Amino acid sequence: MSDAATALLDRLVGHFRQREGRQGTIALHEPWFRGHEWDYVKDCLDTGWVSSVGAYVDRFEAMVAEACGTRFAIAAVNGTAATHVLLHALGIGPGDLVVVPALSFVATANAVAHCGAVPAFIDIDPATLGMSPAALRDFLAGECEWGGGLLRHRASGGRVAVVMPVHIFGHPCDMDGLNAVAAEYGLPLIEDAAEALGSRFRGRPCGGLGRAAMVSFNGNKLVTTGGGGMVVTDDEALARRIKHLSTTARVGKGWVFDHDEVGFNYRLPNLNAALGCAQMEALADTVARKRGLAQLYRELAEGIGGLSVFAEQPWAEGNYWLNAVIFEAPRKRDAFLDASNAVGLQTRPCWRLLCDLPMYRDAPRGAGGLEAARRVESRLVCLPSSAFLHPGPVAEVRS
């Protein structure tokens, strides 16, 4: 194992095993239930309101809308479903192109494919790990052209329909730069904020920085409902449209069950929303602890050559959903992954680039290449990031 990998692992083991006395496997990310979760879920069971309607759904939507700084929020069964119905509501369909970063979880591209559309992969900015505004501009200016009032990808002929950056590991993208490029080409911009609840860009919450956004509540997120997602937006008409589509396109009231188009059964059960309400009450504390853990990792890695701890930009306030280190060489990363997992520290590499997955190998991509994304993919390691791994600072859990 390389000197960098050995030094970092020794310090991590020393902290978690010797200083804190943690035994067994230290997972990459675990949920944490320390508030009213039992009370709210039991209330659903006691009252029988466990399915897709109930007071907790409305409350959860209001809490997430407030956290994202938006007027509206529409809950869905998971993050992929939320992204799918958002894209569908925006009119994305077969042959359209949705511009996404090459580095992201597969659900980003899958939601595009569910619409019959095609993801177009853009390089990242290594300073943020998110979509590069310069790479986006290069793609739109060099690979696309106007025809019939539409911006089309020259090679495929597909309409370029929307730009969808992703806040990787909860770090905000350069939204000023991305919004400026999207506006220059008349394209709507929506955020894949699956990992970014509680993160801020220049003081503004992620999720409220574009036309609309999606947030995830999977079991490994800061706030979990077991499974779940949500669309947030300030656009009232779009919010109504998504609510209609996600609730089977039902029309009528009372006992009338009519439907006016093909909709989706993407409703989030009240039982899940109850869990989410309790989790949202602890969001400030969770973010504070995650940020404290990030500072701890920076201190543990100080002075070790051959690696760097990924840290936020001066204009960002990230939630550090996953903490990450970037090694100078892939072999050092691989050695660290092997050794850390062998001693019960669950670390993981970054996702495989979306453009390299078999179902997306023929999708469009920036002609300038994906050098930054490939460099990060081959050198990045995610560290254990559960909020309870850091004892504080602690914010008040509100109810």
ZAMI-563002 format. One line per 8 residues: their letters; for each residue x, y, z of C-alpha. Coordinates in steps of 0.05 Angstrom, whole numbers. Layout:
<nodes>
a) X Y Z | ...
</nodes>
This chain:
<nodes>
msdaatal) 0 0 0 | 25 70 -16 | 50 118 37 | -11 163 28 | -60 106 34 | -25 77 95 | -20 144 130 | -93 161 120
ldrlvghf) -117 93 141 | -75 93 204 | -104 160 224 | -176 138 210 | -167 73 249 | -134 111 305 | -193 159 310 | -252 112 302
rqregrqg) -225 50 335 | -177 75 388 | -202 144 406 | -277 133 398 | -278 58 411 | -323 41 352 | -323 -33 337 | -349 -73 278
tialhepw) -362 -46 209 | -367 29 202 | -415 36 144 | -410 86 88 | -476 119 107 | -531 98 155 | -597 130 173 | -604 159 242
frghewdy) -670 160 281 | -667 202 344 | -730 244 343 | -804 233 334 | -799 178 282 | -832 125 326 | -887 172 348 | -906 195 279
vkdcldtg) -904 126 247 | -944 97 304 | -995 152 295 | -1005 128 223 | -1014 57 247 | -1062 77 303 | -1106 119 257 | -1101 75 195
wvssvgay) -1074 131 151 | -1017 91 121 | -1028 98 46 | -1021 153 -5 | -1064 206 29 | -1057 235 98 | -1036 295 138 | -963 275 141
vdrfeamv) -956 279 65 | -980 351 64 | -936 368 124 | -875 335 94 | -884 372 28 | -890 439 65 | -827 425 106 | -785 407 44
aeacgtrf) -811 467 5 | -790 512 62 | -721 480 66 | -711 489 -10 | -738 559 -11 | -794 542 -60 | -869 554 -60 | -889 483 -79
aiaavngt) -868 412 -67 | -898 347 -93 | -879 282 -60 | -864 219 -100 | -847 147 -85 | -773 156 -100 | -723 203 -130 | -723 171 -199
aathvllh) -799 175 -203 | -796 248 -182 | -746 263 -237 | -785 223 -289 | -851 258 -276 | -816 326 -275 | -784 314 -342 | -850 287 -370
algigpgd) -887 348 -345 | -837 392 -381 | -854 357 -446 | -791 315 -452 | -803 257 -499 | -773 209 -550 | -712 236 -586 | -702 296 -541
lvvvpals) -635 309 -509 | -626 324 -435 | -557 351 -418 | -529 318 -355 | -460 309 -324 | -420 247 -341 | -408 236 -267 | -471 219 -228
fvatanav) -511 161 -201 | -545 121 -255 | -615 146 -235 | -599 213 -267 | -593 182 -336 | -647 129 -324 | -701 181 -311 | -684 213 -379
ahcgavpa) -687 145 -413 | -755 130 -381 | -782 189 -421 | -754 159 -485 | -704 216 -486 | -629 213 -492 | -578 238 -441 | -521 280 -469
fididpat) -460 276 -424 | -419 337 -405 | -353 342 -367 | -349 365 -295 | -313 420 -259 | -265 386 -211 | -273 443 -161 | -347 426 -151
lgmspaal) -352 355 -181 | -414 382 -217 | -428 401 -289 | -378 450 -317 | -408 514 -345 | -351 519 -395 | -362 447 -419 | -437 461 -425
rdflagec) -423 523 -468 | -374 485 -511 | -425 430 -523 | -482 477 -541 | -439 523 -584 | -398 469 -619 | -443 408 -623 | -511 439 -632
ewgggllr) -545 486 -681 | -610 524 -689 | -661 498 -739 | -735 512 -744 | -734 552 -681 | -704 495 -641 | -635 480 -615 | -615 412 -642
hrasggrv) -556 366 -632 | -522 367 -699 | -501 294 -702 | -567 262 -679 | -617 316 -698 | -649 311 -629 | -679 373 -596 | -637 398 -538
avvmpvhi) -693 404 -487 | -666 417 -418 | -603 423 -376 | -600 381 -313 | -539 391 -269 | -528 348 -207 | -502 372 -139 | -453 315 -129
fghpcdmd) -444 292 -57 | -486 353 -36 | -436 405 -62 | -472 459 -103 | -455 467 -176 | -435 535 -203 | -507 554 -213 | -493 625 -235
glnavaae) -450 599 -292 | -498 543 -311 | -560 587 -309 | -526 639 -351 | -508 589 -406 | -577 557 -404 | -611 624 -409 | -566 645 -467
yglplied) -592 585 -507 | -664 590 -482 | -662 524 -445 | -697 509 -379 | -651 486 -323 | -674 437 -270 | -632 412 -211 | -619 340 -193
aaealgsr) -613 358 -120 | -622 286 -96 | -561 292 -51 | -565 366 -34 | -620 378 16 | -593 429 65 | -537 454 19 | -533 527 -3
frgrpcgg) -505 565 -62 | -487 636 -45 | -534 633 14 | -593 604 -26 | -618 533 -15 | -605 481 -68 | -670 460 -99 | -693 531 -111
lgraamvs) -640 552 -161 | -673 532 -227 | -741 521 -258 | -752 461 -213 | -712 408 -175 | -716 337 -149 | -695 315 -79 | -686 243 -56
fngnklvt) -702 210 11 | -670 143 0 | -645 106 61 | -575 134 52 | -594 207 48 | -591 261 103 | -666 256 109 | -698 189 94
tggggmvv) -768 164 86 | -743 94 71 | -754 109 -2 | -782 173 -30 | -770 235 -71 | -799 303 -84 | -804 356 -138 | -797 428 -114
tddealar) -812 490 -155 | -838 561 -153 | -879 548 -217 | -951 539 -195 | -975 512 -262 | -918 462 -265 | -932 440 -194 | -1005 428 -210
rikhlstt) -986 389 -272 | -937 345 -234 | -987 332 -178 | -1039 311 -230 | -992 265 -267 | -963 233 -205 | -1031 216 -176 | -1055 174 -236
arvgkgwv) -1082 236 -273 | -1147 230 -234 | -1203 280 -245 | -1267 289 -207 | -1282 289 -133 | -1310 243 -80 | -1328 174 -106 | -1316 192 -179
fdhdevgf) -1254 157 -209 | -1242 187 -277 | -1174 198 -310 | -1160 244 -368 | -1092 219 -392 | -1038 167 -378 | -1012 184 -310 | -965 153 -259
nyrlpnln) -979 121 -192 | -921 156 -159 | -955 177 -94 | -914 175 -30 | -950 137 26 | -969 175 89 | -929 124 130 | -865 144 93
aalgcaqm) -881 218 99 | -889 211 174 | -818 185 179 | -796 243 135 | -828 295 179 | -789 271 239 | -725 270 199 | -737 340 173
ealadtva) -743 365 245 | -670 344 255 | -644 370 188 | -604 429 217 | -571 383 268 | -555 332 214 | -523 383 168 | -483 412 226
rkrglaql) -456 343 245 | -440 326 172 | -401 391 165 | -365 376 230 | -346 308 203 | -318 340 140 | -275 385 183 | -251 324 222
yrelaegi) -229 289 158 | -192 351 135 | -154 352 202 | -139 277 199 | -112 284 127 | -70 346 141 | 2 339 120 | -8 274 81
gglsvfae) 20 281 11 | -10 246 -49 | -82 261 -34 | -131 318 -21 | -196 320 17 | -253 346 -26 | -277 412 5 | -329 464 -12
qpwaegny) -317 527 -51 | -318 594 -15 | -388 610 -42 | -417 543 -23 | -444 513 41 | -448 438 27 | -484 385 68 | -426 336 57
wlnavife) -474 279 43 | -413 238 27 | -343 259 46 | -289 243 -5 | -214 242 -14 | -179 245 -82 | -113 209 -91 | -61 231 -140
aprkrdaf) -57 162 -172 | -110 108 -184 | -65 54 -154 | -63 92 -88 | -138 96 -88 | -145 22 -102 | -96 4 -47 | -135 47 2
ldasnavg) -201 16 -18 | -174 -54 -7 | -141 -39 59 | -197 3 90 | -252 -47 74 | -208 -103 101 | -208 -70 170 | -282 -54 171
lqtrpcwr) -282 18 146 | -333 17 90 | -305 60 34 | -328 62 -38 | -302 88 -104 | -340 139 -144 | -394 116 -193 | -373 90 -261
llcdlpmy) -382 145 -312 | -452 143 -341 | -426 146 -413 | -387 81 -401 | -448 40 -380 | -470 -7 -435 | -538 25 -445 | -509 95 -453
rdaprgag) -445 83 -492 | -474 111 -556 | -505 173 -524 | -479 242 -544 | -423 274 -505 | -381 336 -507 | -330 333 -563 | -278 365 -517
gleaarrv) -275 300 -478 | -291 281 -407 | -221 287 -378 | -239 318 -311 | -294 267 -299 | -248 209 -316 | -194 235 -271 | -241 241 -212
esrlvclp) -274 174 -225 | -207 138 -222 | -180 173 -160 | -238 188 -113 | -257 149 -51 | -319 162 -9 | -308 157 66 | -357 136 121
ssaflhpg) -405 195 127 | -461 178 175 | -481 240 214 | -473 206 282 | -399 195 269 | -388 267 293 | -414 287 362 | -430 359 345
pvaevrs) -440 417 340 | -513 403 354 | -570 445 329 | -637 444 364 | -685 390 339 | -750 427 327 | -820 397 328
</nodes>
